[in-house]
Amino acid sequence: MKNYLKLVNFEFNRVVKLFAVLLGLTFVAQMAGVFFQSRKYLDQANEQIYELMIPKEQFLADFGQMSFIDVVNSLWFLGPIALCAAGVGFYIFLIWYRDWFGKNTFIYRLLMLPTTRLNILYAKLTVILTMTLGLVAFQLIILPIEMMLHKGMVTDEFRLDMSLTEILASTGLNIIIPQSLTQFFIHYGSGIMAVSVLFTAILLERSFKWKGIFAGIVYGALAVGVFISPLLLQDLVLDGFFYPIELFVIEIVLVLIVIIVSVWLSGFLLKKKITV
């Protein structure tokens, strides 16, 4: 456990700059989005009411009140989230390939550490998960601040107030911030499975080179096939035979099986196929 925690700390220190940049960009871009989207609405209201002399009631009937959802659905808001997702996706590959192609081929130093090689895999997986949950937690923290700025800029008569729960349920944010424990397990369990499969595919490529690329693609396709097979059977063959809770349990079991197989295969490759 001590060696594992040391590896986690080491790996996190290597990504902390990227993590900080993503946090900073998210905060700045989304706060700018709140400001510019609010100003855009207010400028439109001023033009319609004070320049075109349209009654305020008519403007509200035609254009409606501004809600925070209008901010969330803007590129200012969704762009940084997409950038963070892309950053994490890129780092899934970088966290391994940097060790091979970086200065002095650092992977060999890691493999020679006096600890089980699986700890290397667990540490890298933990850092990816920590980074992802950290970005989501940061989004939850700054959302109330952004909503306060929106309220401060748009007066009550032009603003449609919504609770944080309503905003999350009505926008794409419910993908990264699930509204129930069930959704949380589905979304993030699937994410952990995807990362573990990608790690295995990377190690297959590192172990067998060009043949490993093909093997990694095949393994990824098999993992996806196992994951979606109950859904396809439910819709195309069994005609809704399973209850939703039964289908959920089946998916959870399959996700766990894929993760366990991926970890086992990755451990085998690290121990038997990748040598120093």
Residue pairs with C-beta under 8 A, 6 or more apart in sequence:
3 113
3 114
3 115
3 119
4 115
4 119
4 122
4 123
7 113
7 115
7 119
7 120
7 122
7 123
8 123
8 126
8 127
8 130
10 123
11 95
11 123
11 124
11 126
11 127
12 127
12 130
14 98
15 91
15 95
15 127
15 131
18 87
18 91
19 131
19 134
19 135
22 80
22 83
22 84
22 87
22 135
23 135
23 138
25 80
25 83
26 80
26 81
26 83
26 84
26 135
26 138
26 139
26 142
27 138
27 142
29 76
29 77
29 79
29 80
30 76
30 77
30 80
30 142
30 146
31 142
31 145
31 146
31 149
32 76
33 71
33 74
33 75
33 76
33 77
34 71
34 76
34 146
34 149
34 150
34 153
35 149
35 153
36 76
37 70
37 71
37 74
37 76
38 66
38 71
38 149
38 150
38 153
38 154
39 153
41 66
41 70
41 154
41 158
42 153
42 154
42 158
44 63
45 59
45 63
45 158
48 54
48 59
48 63
49 55
49 56
49 59
54 62
56 157
60 157
60 158
64 160
65 157
65 158
65 159
65 160
66 154
66 158
66 159
66 160
67 159
67 160
67 161
67 162
68 146
68 147
68 150
68 162
68 167
69 162
69 167
69 170
69 171
71 77
71 146
71 150
72 78
72 167
72 171
72 172
72 173
73 171
73 172
78 172
81 139
81 176
84 135
88 128
88 131
88 132
88 135
91 128
91 131
92 128
92 195
92 198
92 199
93 198
93 202
95 124
95 127
95 128
96 107
96 124
96 199
96 202
96 203
96 206
97 202
98 106
99 105
99 106
99 107
99 110
100 107
100 206
107 274
108 276
110 120
111 117
111 120
111 270
111 274
111 276
112 276
113 120
117 267
117 270
117 271
118 263
118 266
118 267
118 270
120 270
121 199
121 263
121 266
121 267
121 270
124 199
125 192
125 195
125 196
125 199
128 195
129 192
129 195
132 188
132 191
133 188
136 176
136 177
139 173
139 176
139 177
140 177
143 164
143 167
144 164
147 164
147 167
150 159
151 159
151 161
162 170
165 179
167 173
168 174
168 177
168 179
169 179
174 183
175 187
176 187
178 184
178 186
178 187
178 188
182 248
185 252
186 248
186 251
189 252
189 255
190 227
190 255
192 255
192 259
193 223
193 227
193 255
193 258
193 259
193 262
196 258
196 259
196 262
196 263
196 266
197 219
197 220
197 223
197 258
197 262
198 220
199 262
199 266
200 216
200 219
200 262
200 265
200 266
200 269
201 215
201 216
201 217
201 219
201 220
202 216
203 265
203 266
203 269
203 270
203 273
203 274
204 212
204 213
204 215
204 216
204 219
204 269
205 212
205 213
205 215
205 216
206 212
206 269
206 274
207 269
207 273
207 274
208 215
208 273
219 265
223 258
223 262
226 254
226 257
226 258
227 251
227 254
227 255
227 258
229 254
230 242
230 247
230 250
230 251
230 254
231 247
231 251
234 240
234 241
234 242
234 247
242 250
